[in-house]
């Protein structure tokens, strides 16, 4: 999910449909010490995106912009 994952920052991306690339990414995620850092960063990104107040603020901004157009 490239809209949620930044390669080697919040996880690893593999080319869709490329089983070998997926296997290599999974192996890296299970063996590379940096994977812990990726996991922490990924969790923080998802938590910030899923924050209900932030979501509501974003929706209200969209509605205000639509009403003023």
DALINJO-V195329 format. One record per residue. N is the residue number from 1. SS is DSSP state (hx for helix, st for strand, lp for the rest). Layout:
n = <N | N>
ss = <SS | SS>
This chain:
n = <1 | 2 | 3 | 4 | 5 | 6 | 7 | 8 | 9 | 10 | 11 | 12 | 13 | 14 | 15 | 16 | 17 | 18 | 19 | 20 | 21 | 22 | 23 | 24 | 25 | 26 | 27 | 28 | 29 | 30 | 31 | 32 | 33 | 34 | 35 | 36 | 37 | 38 | 39 | 40 | 41 | 42 | 43 | 44 | 45 | 46 | 47 | 48 | 49 | 50 | 51 | 52 | 53 | 54 | 55 | 56 | 57 | 58 | 59 | 60 | 61 | 62 | 63 | 64 | 65 | 66 | 67 | 68 | 69>
ss = <lp | lp | lp | lp | lp | lp | st | lp | lp | lp | st | lp | lp | lp | lp | lp | lp | lp | hx | hx | hx | hx | hx | hx | hx | hx | hx | hx | hx | hx | hx | lp | lp | hx | hx | hx | hx | hx | hx | hx | hx | hx | hx | hx | hx | hx | hx | hx | hx | lp | lp | hx | hx | hx | hx | hx | hx | hx | hx | hx | hx | hx | hx | hx | hx | hx | hx | hx | lp>
